[in-house]
Amino acid sequence: MAAHNLLSYKAGGQAYDAWALEELVSHYVTYRKLASLRVLRHRPADDDRPITEPAKAYPLLPATDFRCLAIATRFPRKLIKQLPPGSCQRGEHPGIFQLRAGTRRVRLVVINDLRPLPQNAPWRLFSSDEAQRRLALQQYHPRSEIGVHLHNLIAHYKFGDGNMAHTFEDMQREARKWIIEHYLDQLAPEERLKGLDPEERLKGLDAEERLKGLDPEDIFKRYDPEERLKGLDAEERLKGLDEATIEAWLAKQRRDH
C-alpha cells in the first residue's frame, strides 16, 4: 500500500465500466490536491475545516504517494472493451491487473480470480461464489474488535451461522461503558448535559459516574442542592466530607432543634 490509497469497488451485480474508472481517477486528482494543501497549511488529516486553494500554483505531493485500486467482483469485460487496446495488462498473480487510465496506472483486483490464500481472505469474503466465501471465512483471522464483528456479521447473514448472541442491548451497554471510560473526559460539561432535564441528567448514574471528570465548581453550578443529592443514600451524600465538617453540621442541627 502507498501513503494514500483510493479504492473504488463494484459488487457482483454492478458493472465496473469506463465511467467508474474515470470517477476513481477524478477523485484521485481532487484528493491529491486536498492532501497537498493540508501539508501546506500544516493541517492534520482529521481537521475538517474548509481549506482555500491558493490563487497561484502550489507544490503537490509526489504522485508515487498515491495508489488507485479498482476492485471488481467479476472480471470487467465491458471496461476492457471501452479502453484502448493494450490498456489492461495481467499482473504476476491471478486476479491482479494493471490498467492505464491517462497518465495514471490503476491496479485492478478481480475478487473471484484471486488465489485462495489467507492473505486474500478479506477480499474473498466478498466473492460471488459461496464456496470461496466459506473458505475465506475459515482463513480470515480478525485482528481487532471491528474485525471480529465483521466476521460474525458475514457468518450470520451470509451463511446463517456464527455467534450473533450479542444483542442490541449489549451493544448499548458496551457503548455507554466505552464512552464513560474513553471519551467522557474530553467533553465539556455543557456538551455532556445538553438537552437533558435535571432528572434525566442523574438517571441511571451512580455517584462516581455523575461526578466523573467534573470539578466541584462545575457540579454545584449546574444543580440545586436537592438535584445534587437526589437518589443518593446517606453514605454517598457524606462521601468526601471530612469529619470536622460533618460534626459541625450535626452540632448546628442540635442547636437549631
N, C-alpha and C positions, 0 to 999 in steps of 0.2 A: 504494500500500500504506500501511496505517496503522502506528503504532508497534508494535502487536501484531496478528498476523493468524492466525486459526484456520481451517483448511481441513478439509473433510470430502469424501472422494472415493468415488464408486461407479463401478466399471468397467462395460463394456458388458453383462455378464451379470448385473449387480446392479441392483435397483430402488432409486432414490432416493425414499423414501416419507416419510410424516409422522414416523415413528419416527426415521429418520435425521436429519431436521431437528431434532427435539426433542433428540436426542443432542448435536448441534452446539451448540445454544443452552445446554444444561446444562453442557457443557464450557466455554463462554464464561463462565458465571456463576462456576464454580469457578476458572478461570484468572484472571479479573479480581480475585477476592479474593486469590489467591495472589500475583499481581504487585503488588497494592497493599500486601500485608503485607511483601513483600521491600523495597519502598521505605521502609515504615515502620520496618523493622528494619535498614535500611542493608545489605541482603544483595545481593550480585551475582547475576545470573541463573544462573550455573553453580554456586552454592552449594547442595548437595543436603541440607544438614542440615534436619531437621524444623522447621517453623515453627508455633508455637502461636497459635491465633486468640484475640485478647483477648476477655474476657467482655463488655466494653462495645463500643459502636459505634465504628468507626474510619473514617477517610476512604478512599474508593475512588478509584482513578484515573479520569479522565473517560471516559465511555462512548465518546466520539469517538476515543479512543486505540485502540479495538479494532474490528476488522473480521472478520466471519464470511463465509466463502465456501463455498458448496455446489457441488461440482464433479461433474457427471454427464456420462457419455459421450453418452447419448441424452437427449432431452427427457423429463423425468419426468412423464408423463401421470397416473400413479397419484397422485403427490404433489399435483398441481394439483386433482384431484377431491376429495382429502381436506381441502384448505384451504377456508376461507370464500370466497365469490365476491369477486373483486377483489383477492385477496391476492397475485397474481402480475402484475407489470407489465413490459412489454418495455422494455429499455434503448435507448440511442441506437445501439448497434451490434449486428449479428446475433450470436446466441449468448449475449447478456448480458441477464439479467432481474433484477428486484428483487422479493424475497419479503418479506412481512410475517409475522413469527413473534412473536406477542405484541407487545411494545413494541420489538422488535429488527427492523432491516432486514437481510436477508441477501442477498448478491449470489449469484445462480445463474449458473454458467458451464456452458453446454452445448457440449462439445468438438466434436461433429460439426457444429455450426452456426456455428462461428467462421469468420471470413473467412480465406482463405489468404494471410495476410500474415506477413512474417518475425518480427514481434514476437509472433505467436500460435504460432510453430513449436514451442516447448517444450510447450504444451498439446496441439497437434495430433499430436504424436508418439504420443499415447495414443488417437487416434481409432479407431473400429471399422472405418473404411474404409481399405483398403490403399493406394489411390491418394493419399488425404490424408496417410497416414503417410509415404509415399515422398517426396512434395513437401515435407513438413515436415522430413524428414531432410536434404534438399538445402538448405533455408533455415536450418537450425539451425547456428549458429556457436558452438561451446563457448568459454567464457571462462576455463576453469580445467582442471586435470588431471582432476578428477572429471567435468566436462562432456565431455571427450574420451573418457573411459572409458564414460560413459553412451551417447554417440553410437555408439561401436564395438559395445557390447553390443546395442543396438537394431538396428543394421545387420546384425549377425551372426545374432542369434536370431530376428528378425522377417522378414528378407529373405534370409538365407543368404549375405551378403557382408560386406564390412568387414574391417578389419585386426585379426584376432584371433590374430596370431602370438605375442603376448605370453603366455608360458606361466606356469603356477603357480610354477615355479622362479624365473622372472624376478620375479614379484611378491614372493616370499620374499626374494630378494636385495635388491631395491629397498627393501622394508620394513625389512630389517636395517640398510641404509645410512642410511635416513631416521632410524631410532631413534637410531643412534650419533651422527649429526650434529645432531639437533634435540631429542632427549629424554633421552639418557643422563645428561647432567649434572644433570638435575632429580631423578633417583632417588638415594635414599640407598644407600650400599654394601650394606646388608643386603638391600634390595629387588632390587638387580642380581644378587646371588648366591644368592637364596633358592631352595632346592630342588635345587641343583646340588652334586654331589660335586666334590672338588678337580680331578679330571681334566677333568670337563665344564666347569668354570669357565674353563679355559685353552684348551680345544679350539677350533681354528679362528680364534683371535685372534692377531694379531702383537703384538709388544711394545708398540707405541703404543696399540693398542686395549685391551690388558689393563690398562694403567695410566691411560687417559684419564679425567680428572676426579677421580682418587683422590689424596689427599696421601700422602706416604711412610708416615705412621703407619697409615693405613688398609691400605696394601698389606702391610706387614710384620706387622700384627696378625692377618691372615687366612690367611697362607700360611707354612708352614715353609720353610727355605732351599731344599730340593730342589724343592718345588712352585713356588716363585717363579721358578726358573731352568729348569724343565723345558721342553725343546723349543727353547730359545734357543741360537743359535750364540755363539761366543766374543765376537764384536764386539758383539752385542746385550747380552750379560751385562756388558760393560765400559762400555757407553754411559752417559754421565752421570757417570762417576767421574773425578776429576782425576788427573793423572799422579803426584802425590806419593802418593796412596793406593795406586795400582797398584804403584809402585816399592817402597813399604813392605811390601806383601803379598808381592811376589817375594823381597825380601830375607829375610823371615821364613821363606819356604819353603826358601830355600837354606840358612839356618842349621839348620832342622829336619831337613833331609835331607843 
